């Protein structure tokens, strides 16, 4: 494949974390590369300068026009399918690949046995599951890396000097849309809930793009028994002969499933006599934090690892070694017997519901940009756990109205302020609503960009405000 790109005029759409590595790789392979990008800011100009020094053409401020003579378009995953650039490519009969598709076609180079991919997608939990999977694979002594939508370019991984035995690959719906040829060894869809519908156009289109991850699976299609839509995607997939459907459940597993019994994670899929026998893998206490949705992530990671032949002890050791990234249901401090937990990564209702389900008595800090979401189901299901709610951000009224409909007894503090001190005010308001034994939980169910650069900055502001409570906590009387 690499030699076929030499001399081809390739247009790379996007000048970000995917586009720049793609442009560099294509140039190194002898392609004639032009990068197009709609933005023309300071960051874009700096990236453009670096590429131009290599001999790559960069066109800033115009991402709509297809350069003359283009033979292939390679796009960053976020570009919408309706972009004029892609309409022009279709009219000219030019293929459009994503950076993941390019990586798949280039994997291994001259190596006839490139590293297999164990792939993960889903509305929520992808990054944690891929990191757990990588930890398990490393515990088994395998050379591996967590790559893809996790922030590490899969293109860099497949073209780099380091040789891997297997890759743990996180794939977003955007990436899967532009990756028609990818055929993982095994793959998991963790869950499906409405998200990014403005990009995909409909829930059906979003689900179909997620379902691409099962195409051509060789060993295992891992699905969530609590989410029938994921099993439906398995049924619709065209897989290799012998590939199996493997479910995971928080309850007792049936044959060809992973599950939990008496605090033990069990495998009834990759074990002799699975209709009668089960293999112990780890204890619930080996998973941190042991919240229900995180146990589900661990089961999915274990299923993929076992599909690759990993021994049970490595599953246990990998899960014990794993620690989640910041801003994912992370305990910041306990002040006056109240736990303050940062789950700023819960940027949609599905993620926030999973977070809320992990605690019994919650003062909920929520709000931000709703991205078209509605909150009635989230509030209705979570209402029994709510001690109180503190709302902030542009679309907080939508959550306030849902609380009024489904949890009218829950006290609500509505913060209008959007300045840099708003998070400190939210934490103080939550403190006033809390009682010993409660959890103050930042699980916004919304995007952060109305008030913060990203969810990480939002979480950092929360943690800073919480830690400011500690010196005076001894004198606080509830």
ABEGO torsion letter per residue (X at the ends): XAAAABGBBBBBBEABAAAAAAAAAAAAAGBBBBBBBABABAAAAAAAAAAAAAGBBBBBGBAABBBBGBABBBBBAABBAABAAAAAAAAAGBBBBBAAAAAAAABGEABABBBBBBBBBEABGAAAAAAAAAAAAAAAGBBBBBBEAAGBBAAAAAABABBBABBBBBBBAAAAAABAABBBABBBBABBBBBGAAAAGBAAAAAAAAAAAABGBAABBBBBAABAAAAAAAAABBBBBGBBBBBBBABBBBBGBBBBBGGBBBBAABBBGAAABBBBABBAAABOBABAAAAAAAAAAAAAAAAAGBBAAAAAAAAAABBBBBGBGBBABBBGGBBBBBBAABABAAAAAAAAAABABBBBBBEEBAGGBBAAAAAAAAAAABABBBBBEAAAAAAAAAAAAABAABBBBBBABABAAAAAAAAAAAAAABBBGBBBBBBAGBBAAAABABAAAAAAAAAAAAAAAAAAAAABBX
